[in-house]
């Protein structure tokens, strides 16, 4: 081969590669956004039109090949979106075939064609869609396709040392450009993955912060209502004592002389007892809790509450499904208070299902919340659930979905959980029952005691 067979065409190689990579990337993004012909697509067509207007002009195979390259480039993102696994393989392979065909029709000797940089198109495409090894393999295939034009040239010419060096330089530039673009692409992917991870973490942190703020506001409301309830209860209890004593005296004195008045006095006494019990509940709610914690197995306390409620239940049949995790850690709990909390929740679940009965699912598992390890308890019944307008206030005092009751049960449960530095929340899908999720953190001494 003559020394001048391989004409040097290395002008601004890296500039071309950089522009091709950037252009290819933006083209892909815009196509994914709009799925139509936009100004970048038109720019692609203008570039290809420019190649069509330079020699050789009267070569139909060249023009048709350029049209095919333009069509493949325009539909590339659609093909990959529709067939993510095979689309990228097909696109790169077709581009290599079209580049080989273009080289074959744009020079007296194909190996000497000035259009050889067209191989950068499939090489850059591979660098954008594959990893490092995939990019190397595709670049090797593109280089082999380019070198295949050397065989017919060697039938008439001799490959000189200068020509061989020129060919090696072109091939090396193929690999160099491929790895530069691939490294840039991989770094972009890593940055995107990091940004997505940070965004997901920020979203999760924001949700936890909002939940913590809501719990703090709820605790403040409970404290204020507790003080108010305590004051009212003390003021009411003394008059109730006087009324009850007077009613009992009237009942005793009028029992023989005036039976009707004696009976009415008995009604007064019984209603005073009922009011006194209500006042006692107010005081229990308002009274500061004194927890005496020791390492406990949550599932044991929960089973005691389930058995206690089931033994006294006289309504419809309730099927209890237990799902307890294995090797549950011990949690520092006050046994009496936690039994009271579990009793209230289980009793509410039974009463929600009422005479029709239903299913109560109880789950206990290890969990992590707000950076703390602990045990999570889930109770879900098959009752009517909590109406949407009451979900935000369900733990407030005097809020209840029952026809009878004063709405202090869940408030007391929330207060007990707060005293254990835990959290409680409602999981509700209206019409599919109500679910309560309680989280008890594990203290360091509890872990050691286990």
C-alpha positions in Angstrom: 0.0 0.0 0.0 1.3 3.5 -0.8 2.4 5.7 2.1 -0.4 8.2 1.2 -3.2 5.7 1.2 -4.2 6.6 4.7 -4.8 10.3 4.7 -4.6 11.9 8.1 -8.0 12.9 9.3 -7.3 13.6 12.9 -8.3 17.2 13.0 -10.1 18.0 16.2 -10.8 14.3 16.9 -11.5 14.9 20.6 -13.6 17.9 19.8 -15.7 15.7 17.5 -16.0 13.0 20.1 -17.0 15.4 22.8 -19.5 17.1 20.6 -20.9 13.8 19.5 -21.2 12.5 23.1 -22.9 15.7 24.4 -25.1 15.9 21.4 -26.1 12.2 21.6 -26.9 12.6 25.3 -29.1 15.7 24.9 -30.8 14.1 21.9 -31.7 11.1 24.0 -33.1 13.2 26.8 -35.1 15.4 24.6 -36.5 12.4 22.7 -37.5 10.8 26.0 -39.3 13.9 27.0 -41.1 14.8 23.8 -41.2 11.7 21.7 -41.3 13.9 18.6 -39.1 15.7 16.2 -37.5 18.7 18.0 -34.7 21.1 17.2 -32.0 18.6 18.2 -33.5 16.1 15.8 -33.5 18.8 13.1 -29.8 19.5 14.0 -29.0 15.8 13.4 -30.7 15.9 10.1 -28.7 19.1 9.1 -25.4 17.4 10.0 -26.3 14.4 7.9 -27.5 16.7 5.1 -24.1 18.4 5.2 -22.4 15.0 4.8 -24.7 14.3 1.9 -23.7 17.6 0.1 -19.9 16.8 0.1 -18.2 14.4 -2.3 -19.0 11.9 -3.5 -22.4 13.5 -4.4 -23.6 11.1 -7.0 -23.4 8.0 -4.9 -26.9 6.7 -4.1 -25.6 4.1 -1.6 -24.0 6.8 0.4 -27.1 9.0 0.5 -29.3 6.0 1.5 -26.9 5.0 4.2 -26.9 8.5 5.6 -30.7 8.5 5.6 -30.7 5.1 7.4 -28.2 6.5 10.0 -30.5 9.5 10.6 -33.6 7.3 11.0 -31.8 5.0 13.5 -30.6 7.9 15.5 -34.0 9.5 15.7 -35.8 6.3 16.8 -32.9 5.1 19.1 -34.5 6.2 22.4 -37.9 4.8 21.5 -36.3 1.4 20.6 -34.4 1.3 23.8 -37.4 2.4 25.9 -39.5 -0.4 24.3 -36.9 -3.1 24.5 -34.5 -2.1 27.3 -32.4 -5.3 27.1 -32.2 -6.0 23.4 -32.8 -2.5 22.0 -29.4 -1.1 22.9 -27.6 -4.2 21.4 -29.6 -3.8 18.2 -29.0 0.0 17.9 -25.2 -0.3 18.3 -25.0 -3.3 15.9 -27.1 -1.6 13.2 -24.9 1.6 13.5 -21.7 -0.4 13.0 -23.2 -2.1 9.9 -24.3 1.2 8.5 -21.0 2.8 9.2 -19.2 -0.1 7.4 -21.6 0.3 4.5 -21.0 4.1 4.3 -17.2 3.6 4.3 -17.5 1.0 1.5 -19.2 3.6 -0.8 -17.3 6.8 0.0 -13.8 6.2 -1.4 -11.8 4.6 -4.1 -10.4 2.5 -1.4 -12.7 1.9 1.6 -9.8 1.9 4.1 -8.8 5.3 2.8 -12.3 6.9 3.1 -12.5 10.3 4.8 -15.7 9.2 6.4 -14.0 6.8 8.8 -15.0 9.0 11.8 -18.5 7.7 11.3 -17.5 4.8 13.5 -17.4 7.2 16.4 -21.3 7.2 16.3 -21.7 3.5 17.2 -18.7 3.7 19.6 -20.2 6.7 21.5 -23.6 5.0 21.5 -22.0 1.9 23.1 -20.2 4.1 25.6 -23.5 5.7 26.7 -25.4 2.5 27.1 -22.9 -0.1 28.3 -20.3 -0.5 31.0 -16.6 -0.4 30.6 -16.2 -4.0 29.4 -19.2 -3.7 27.1 -17.8 -0.5 25.6 -14.5 -2.2 25.0 -16.1 -5.1 23.2 -18.3 -3.0 21.0 -15.3 -0.8 20.2 -13.3 -3.9 19.3 -16.1 -5.0 17.0 -16.3 -1.5 15.3 -12.5 -1.5 14.9 -12.7 -5.0 13.3 -15.4 -3.8 11.0 -13.2 -0.9 9.9 -10.1 -3.1 9.5 -12.1 -5.5 7.3 -11.8 -2.9 4.5 -8.0 -3.5 4.6 -8.3 -7.0 3.0 -9.5 -5.8 -0.5 -7.0 -3.0 -0.4 -4.2 -5.5 0.2 -5.1 -7.3 -3.0 -3.8 -4.3 -5.0 -1.5 -2.4 -2.7 1.1 -3.0 -0.1 0.7 -1.8 3.5 3.7 0.4 4.4 5.0 1.1 7.9 3.5 4.6 7.7 0.1 3.3 6.6 0.2 0.7 9.4 1.1 3.3 12.0 -1.8 5.5 10.7 -4.2 2.7 11.0 -3.1 1.8 14.5 -3.5 5.5 15.5 -7.0 5.6 14.2 -7.9 2.4 16.1 -6.3 3.7 19.3 -8.3 6.9 19.0 -11.5 4.7 18.7 -10.7 3.1 22.0 -9.5 6.3 23.7 -12.7 8.2 22.7 -14.8 5.2 23.8 -13.3 5.1 27.3 -13.4 8.9 27.8 -17.1 9.0 27.0 -17.8 5.8 29.0 -16.0 7.1 32.0 -18.0 10.4 31.8 -21.2 8.5 31.4 -20.5 6.2 34.3 -19.6 9.1 36.5 -22.9 10.8 35.5 -24.8 7.6 36.4 -23.1 7.4 39.8 -23.8 11.1 40.5 -27.4 10.6 39.5 -27.7 7.5 41.8 -26.2 9.5 44.6 -28.6 12.4 44.1 -31.5 10.0 44.0 -30.4 8.4 47.2 -30.0 11.8 48.9 -33.4 12.9 47.6 -35.0 9.7 48.9 -33.2 10.1 52.3 -34.3 13.7 52.5 -37.9 12.7 51.7 -37.8 10.0 54.4 -36.3 12.3 56.9 -38.9 15.0 56.1 -41.7 12.5 56.7 -40.2 11.4 60.0 -39.7 15.0 61.0 -43.4 15.8 60.2 -44.5 12.8 62.2 -42.3 13.8 65.1 -43.7 17.3 65.0 -47.3 16.0 65.0 -46.5 13.7 67.9 -45.0 16.7 69.8 -48.0 18.8 69.2 -50.3 15.9 70.3 -48.3 15.5 73.5 -48.6 19.2 74.2 -52.4 19.0 73.7 -52.6 16.0 75.9 -50.6 17.7 78.7 -52.8 20.8 78.6 -56.0 18.8 78.6 -54.6 16.6 81.3 -54.1 19.6 83.6 -57.6 20.9 82.8 -59.2 17.5 83.4 -57.4 17.2 86.7 -58.7 20.6 87.9 -62.2 19.9 86.8 -62.2 16.4 88.3 -61.1 17.6 91.7 -63.8 20.3 91.7 -66.5 17.9 90.7 -65.5 15.0 93.0 -66.3 16.9 96.3 -69.9 17.9 95.3 -70.5 14.3 94.1 -69.5 13.0 97.5 -72.0 15.3 99.2 -74.8 14.3 96.7 -74.1 10.6 97.1 -74.1 10.8 100.9 -77.3 12.8 100.9 -79.0 10.3 98.5 -78.0 7.3 100.6 -79.4 9.0 103.8 -82.7 9.8 102.0 -82.9 6.2 100.7 -82.5 4.8 104.2 -84.9 7.2 105.9 -87.6 7.0 103.2 -87.4 3.3 102.5 -90.5 2.5 104.5 -92.4 5.7 104.6 -92.1 6.7 101.0 -90.9 3.9 98.7 -91.1 6.0 95.5 -88.8 8.7 97.0 -86.5 6.0 98.3 -86.3 4.5 94.8 -85.5 7.9 93.3 -82.8 8.4 95.9 -81.3 5.0 94.8 -81.2 6.2 91.2 -79.4 9.3 92.3 -76.8 7.3 94.2 -76.2 4.9 91.2 -75.8 7.8 88.8 -73.4 9.5 91.2 -71.4 6.3 91.2 -71.3 6.4 87.4 -70.2 10.0 87.4 -67.6 9.3 90.1 -66.1 6.5 87.9 -65.9 8.9 85.0 -64.1 11.4 87.2 -61.7 8.7 88.3 -60.9 8.1 84.6 -60.2 11.8 84.1 -57.8 11.7 87.1 -56.1 8.6 85.7 -55.6 10.4 82.4 -54.3 13.6 84.1 -52.2 11.9 86.7 -48.4 11.8 85.8 -47.4 8.3 85.1 -44.6 6.7 87.1 -43.1 3.9 85.1 -41.1 1.1 86.7 -39.5 -0.5 83.7 -37.6 -3.8 83.4 -36.7 -5.9 80.4 -39.9 -7.5 79.1 -41.0 -9.7 76.2 -43.6 -7.7 74.3 -45.3 -10.8 72.9 -45.9 -12.2 76.4 -47.7 -9.0 77.6 -49.7 -8.9 74.3 -50.8 -12.5 74.7 -52.0 -11.8 78.2 -54.2 -8.9 76.9 -55.5 -11.0 74.0 -56.5 -13.9 76.3 -58.1 -11.6 78.9 -60.3 -9.8 76.3 -61.2 -13.1 74.5 -62.2 -14.7 77.8 -64.7 -11.9 78.6 -66.0 -11.3 75.1 -69.7 -12.1 74.5 -70.1 -10.7 71.0 -69.5 -12.3 67.6 -66.7 -14.8 66.9 -63.3 -13.1 66.5 -60.4 -15.0 64.8 -57.0 -13.9 66.1 -54.1 -14.3 63.8 -50.7 -14.0 65.5 -47.5 -13.5 63.7 -44.5 -13.0 66.0 -41.0 -12.6 64.8 -38.3 -15.0 66.1 -35.6 -13.9 68.6 -37.4 -10.8 69.6 -35.3 -8.6 71.9 -36.3 -7.6 75.4 -37.7 -4.1 75.8 -37.7 -2.0 79.0 -41.4 -1.8 79.8 -43.7 -1.1 82.7 -45.7 -4.3 82.9 -49.0 -2.9 84.3 -49.1 0.1 82.1 -48.3 -1.8 78.9 -51.0 -4.4 79.8 -53.4 -1.6 80.2 -52.4 -0.1 76.8 -52.7 -3.5 75.1 -56.1 -4.2 76.8 -57.5 -0.9 75.6 -56.4 -1.5 72.0 -57.6 -5.1 71.9 -60.9 -4.2 73.5 -61.4 -1.5 71.0 -60.7 -3.9 68.1 -63.3 -6.4 69.5 -65.9 -3.7 70.1 -65.3 -2.3 66.5 -66.2 -5.7 65.0 -69.2 -6.0 67.5 -71.7 -8.8 67.0 -70.7 -9.6 63.5 -67.2 -10.7 64.6 -64.3 -10.7 62.3 -60.5 -11.1 62.2 -57.8 -9.5 64.4 -54.3 -9.7 63.0 -51.5 -9.2 65.5 -47.8 -8.8 64.4 -44.7 -8.3 66.5 -41.3 -7.8 64.8 -38.1 -6.0 65.2 -38.0 -2.6 63.6 -36.0 0.7 63.3 -37.6 4.1 63.7 -35.9 7.5 63.7 -32.5 5.9 64.0 -33.5 3.7 67.0 -33.8 -0.1 67.1 -36.8 -1.5 68.8 -39.9 -3.8 68.6 -42.9 -2.9 66.5 -46.5 -4.1 67.3 -49.2 -4.0 64.7 -52.9 -4.7 65.4 -55.4 -4.6 62.6 -59.1 -5.5 62.9 -61.7 -6.1 60.2 -64.2 -3.5 61.5 -65.5 -0.4 59.8 -62.3 1.6 60.4 -61.9 5.2 61.5 -63.6 7.9 59.4 -61.2 10.2 57.5 -62.3 13.3 59.4 -61.3 11.7 62.8 -58.0 10.2 62.0 -55.9 13.3 63.0 -57.7 13.6 66.3 -58.1 9.9 67.2 -55.6 10.2 70.1 -57.0 13.3 71.5 -59.1 13.1 74.7 -62.9 12.9 74.3 -62.7 11.7 70.7 -64.3 8.4 70.0 -66.1 6.4 67.3 -68.2 4.5 69.8 -71.8 5.3 70.6 -71.0 5.1 74.3 -67.8 6.1 76.0 -65.9 9.3 76.7 -62.9 8.8 74.3 -60.1 8.5 76.9 -58.9 5.0 76.0 -56.6 5.9 73.1 -55.5 9.0 74.8 -54.3 7.0 77.8 -52.6 4.5 75.4 -50.8 7.3 73.7 -49.7 8.7 77.0 -48.3 5.3 78.1 -46.5 4.8 74.8 -45.0 8.3 75.2 -43.8 7.5 78.7 -41.8 4.6 77.2 -40.3 7.0 74.6 -42.2 5.1 71.9 -44.5 6.1 69.1 -48.0 5.1 68.1 -49.8 5.8 64.8 -53.0 4.9 63.0 -52.9 2.9 59.8 -56.4 3.1 58.4 -58.1 2.2 55.1 -61.8 3.1 55.6 -64.0 0.1 55.2 -61.1 -2.3 55.8 -60.6 -2.0 59.5 -58.3 0.1 61.6 -54.7 -0.7 62.3 -52.5 0.6 65.1 -48.7 0.5 64.9 -46.7 0.9 68.2 -43.0 1.2 68.4 -41.0 0.5 71.6 -37.3 1.5 71.5 -34.7 -0.8 72.9 -32.5 0.8 75.6 -28.8 -0.1 75.9 -29.3 -1.7 79.3 -32.1 -3.8 77.9 -29.9 -5.1 75.1 -27.2 -6.0 77.7 -29.8 -7.7 79.9 -30.9 -9.9 77.0 
